[in-house]
């Protein structure tokens, strides 16, 4: 694919993402994409196709580097569009205000904390309590907001508490039925896994069962994917099961996330 064509693809993706960020919604992004296609095609037609004497090696190297940068930008924009598409597929009519945010730092200096720093803050409308997602999965929750940055706890942070509902794995749905959807609280462990607490010992959980947000208290959208049960232990005379959960998203593999602005919350004290 030529440099002009790759840049044209980048322009289309940028227009679509900007339409989503401006509040035009998914339909607006689609409309912007279709309006831009004829212009991009015309630009490709009018652009020089090359030919003539070959440029010197320095110019060729400069173009190769520029192309590599553009390809990286295209790949990241494609990931963002895919994540927005997955989120919109789950919430077509709610949570229209989504703010893409780059991950500035993904390592907390404390070994007992798992947090990330994002390049969006109060000036972008981010508020404490906003959910951090990627696609249809929950990544964490904002707990500290500065004018241009914010900090969010990941699911594995020990201070993170997320009300959850358990869905039986595909092979157990008919056997378990809808009534077996147990609820609990997902808690971080400071490691790479979480644990599900307050699940009665008689609950029929098994490895492979999926966890989703229950939406209890309304801070985090209901129905976001949390992770998968990897181990269930029933200690003798214990009131609750010991349930280990692997989060759906590995934050170490992310370059950016989506900040879901929740409903307007009144100031404290009102």
C-alpha positions in Angstrom: 0.0 0.0 0.0 1.4 3.4 -1.0 2.2 6.1 1.6 -0.6 8.3 0.2 -3.1 5.5 0.6 -1.9 4.7 4.1 -2.2 8.4 5.1 -5.7 8.5 3.6 -6.7 5.6 5.8 -5.3 7.4 8.8 -7.3 10.5 7.9 -10.5 8.5 7.7 -9.9 6.9 11.1 -9.0 10.3 12.6 -12.2 11.9 11.3 -14.3 9.0 12.7 -12.7 9.1 16.1 -13.0 12.9 16.3 -16.7 12.6 15.5 -17.1 10.2 18.4 -15.2 12.4 20.8 -17.1 15.5 19.8 -20.4 14.0 21.0 -21.7 13.4 17.5 -22.3 9.7 18.5 -21.8 6.6 16.5 -24.1 7.7 13.7 -22.2 11.0 13.4 -18.9 9.1 13.1 -20.3 6.9 10.4 -21.6 9.9 8.5 -18.3 11.7 8.8 -16.5 8.6 7.5 -18.8 8.3 4.4 -18.5 12.0 3.6 -14.7 11.8 3.8 -14.3 8.8 1.4 -14.9 10.7 -1.9 -12.4 13.4 -0.8 -9.8 10.9 0.1 -10.3 9.1 -3.2 -9.9 12.4 -5.1 -6.7 13.2 -3.1 -5.3 9.8 -4.0 -6.1 10.3 -7.7 -4.5 13.8 -7.7 -1.4 12.7 -5.7 1.7 12.0 -7.7 2.2 8.3 -8.3 6.0 8.5 -8.3 8.2 7.9 -11.2 11.1 9.9 -12.4 14.5 9.7 -10.8 14.7 7.8 -7.6 15.3 10.1 -4.5 18.5 9.8 -2.5 18.9 7.3 0.3 18.4 10.0 3.0 15.0 10.9 1.6 14.0 7.3 1.2 14.9 6.6 4.8 13.0 9.7 6.0 9.9 8.4 4.2 10.3 4.9 5.6 10.5 6.4 9.1 7.4 8.6 8.5 5.5 5.6 7.2 6.4 3.5 10.2 5.1 6.3 12.5 1.9 6.6 10.5 1.4 2.8 10.5 1.7 2.8 14.3 -0.9 5.6 14.5 -3.2 3.7 12.2 -2.9 0.6 14.4 -3.7 2.5 17.6 -6.7 4.2 16.0 -8.0 0.9 14.7 -7.7 -0.5 18.2 -9.6 2.6 19.6 -12.4 2.2 17.0 -12.7 -1.5 17.8 -12.9 -0.7 21.5 -15.5 2.0 21.0 -17.5 -0.4 18.7 -17.5 -3.1 21.4 -18.6 -0.6 24.1 -21.3 0.8 21.9 -22.5 -2.7 21.0 -23.2 -3.3 24.7 -24.6 0.2 25.5 -26.1 1.6 22.3 -28.4 4.1 24.1 -26.6 4.9 27.3 -23.2 6.3 28.5 -22.8 8.4 25.3 -20.0 10.4 26.9 -16.8 8.4 26.4 -13.4 10.0 26.6 -10.3 8.2 25.1 -7.3 8.6 27.4 -3.7 7.6 26.9 -1.9 5.7 29.7 1.0 7.9 30.9 2.3 5.5 33.6 1.2 1.9 34.5 3.3 1.1 37.5 2.6 2.2 41.0 5.7 2.7 43.2 4.0 0.7 46.0 4.0 -3.1 45.6 0.6 -3.2 47.3 -1.1 -0.9 44.8 -2.1 -1.3 41.1 -2.9 2.0 39.5 -2.5 3.8 36.2 -2.1 7.5 35.3 -4.0 8.9 32.4 -3.6 12.1 30.3 -7.2 13.3 30.8 -8.5 15.2 33.8 -11.1 17.6 35.1 -10.7 19.9 32.1 -11.8 17.0 29.9 -14.8 16.3 32.1 -13.3 13.3 34.0 -14.7 12.8 37.6 -13.9 10.6 40.5 -15.9 7.4 40.2 -15.8 7.3 36.4 -15.3 3.8 35.0 -12.2 2.9 33.0 -13.0 0.4 30.2 -11.5 -1.2 27.1 -14.1 -2.6 24.7 -16.8 -4.2 26.8 -14.5 -5.0 29.8 -13.9 -3.1 33.0 -10.3 -2.0 33.6 -10.6 0.1 36.7 -12.1 3.2 38.2 -10.9 6.8 38.6 -10.1 7.8 42.2 -8.0 11.0 41.8 -8.6 13.8 39.3 -6.2 16.7 38.5 -6.9 19.5 36.0 -5.2 17.6 33.1 -4.6 14.1 34.5 -6.2 11.5 36.6 -5.3 8.3 38.4 -7.4 5.1 38.4 -7.3 1.9 40.4 -7.1 -1.3 38.4 -9.2 -4.3 39.2 -6.2 -6.0 40.9 -5.7 -3.1 43.3 -6.5 -4.2 46.9 -8.6 -1.1 47.5 -10.8 -2.0 44.5 -14.3 -3.3 45.2 -16.7 -4.2 42.4 -20.1 -5.8 42.8 -20.3 -8.7 40.5 -22.6 -11.4 39.1 -21.5 -14.8 38.0 -22.6 -16.3 34.7 -22.2 -20.0 34.2 -19.8 -21.0 31.4 -21.2 -22.0 28.0 -21.1 -25.7 28.8 -23.0 -25.3 32.1 -25.7 -22.8 31.2 -28.4 -25.4 30.6 -27.4 -27.4 33.6 -27.1 -24.4 36.0 -29.9 -22.3 34.7 -30.6 -18.6 35.3 -31.3 -19.1 39.0 -27.6 -20.0 39.7 -26.4 -16.5 39.0 -24.7 -15.9 42.2 -23.5 -12.4 43.3 -20.4 -11.3 45.1 -17.8 -8.6 45.4 -14.6 -8.7 43.2 -11.6 -7.6 45.3 -8.0 -7.0 44.1 -5.0 -8.9 45.5 -2.1 -6.6 44.3 -1.1 -9.5 42.1 -2.3 -10.5 38.6 -5.5 -12.1 39.8 -8.5 -11.1 41.9 -10.8 -12.9 44.3 -14.6 -13.0 44.5 -15.8 -12.6 48.0 -19.1 -13.3 49.9 -20.1 -16.2 47.6 -22.0 -18.8 49.8 -20.2 -22.2 50.1 -23.2 -24.0 48.5 -23.0 -21.9 45.3 -22.3 -24.0 42.2 -19.3 -22.1 40.8 -16.7 -23.7 38.6 -13.6 -22.7 36.6 -14.6 -21.1 33.3 -17.6 -19.2 34.8 -17.7 -15.5 33.7 -18.0 -12.5 35.9 -19.8 -9.3 34.9 -20.5 -6.0 36.8 -23.9 -6.1 38.6 -24.4 -2.3 38.5 -25.2 -2.2 42.2 -25.0 1.4 43.5 -24.9 2.6 39.9 -21.3 4.0 39.8 -20.1 1.4 37.3 -22.2 0.4 34.3 -24.0 -2.9 34.6 -22.9 -5.7 32.3 -19.2 -5.0 31.8 -17.0 -8.1 31.6 -14.8 -8.5 34.7 -13.0 -11.8 34.1 -13.1 -15.6 34.4 -13.1 -17.9 37.4 -9.9 -19.9 37.4 -10.1 -21.7 40.8 -12.8 -22.5 43.4 -11.9 -23.8 46.9 -14.4 -24.9 49.5 -12.6 -24.9 52.9 -14.1 -27.1 55.6 -16.5 -25.2 57.9 -16.1 -22.0 55.8 -19.1 -19.8 55.2 -17.9 -18.6 51.8 -16.1 -20.0 48.8 -12.6 -19.0 47.9 -12.8 -17.9 44.3 -9.9 -16.8 42.1 -10.6 -14.7 39.1 -8.4 -13.7 36.1 -9.3 -10.2 34.8 -10.5 -10.0 31.3 -8.0 -7.3 30.3 -4.3 -7.2 31.0 -3.5 -3.5 31.6 0.2 -4.0 30.8 -0.8 -4.6 27.2 -2.8 -1.4 26.8 -1.7 1.9 25.4 -4.9 3.8 26.1 -8.3 3.2 27.7 -11.8 4.7 27.6 -13.1 6.9 30.4 -16.9 6.4 30.7 -18.4 9.5 32.3 -21.3 8.5 34.5 -24.5 10.3 35.3 -24.1 13.8 36.8 -23.5 13.5 40.5 -24.4 16.2 43.0 -21.6 17.8 45.0 -20.8 16.3 48.4 -23.2 17.5 51.1 -26.2 18.0 48.9 
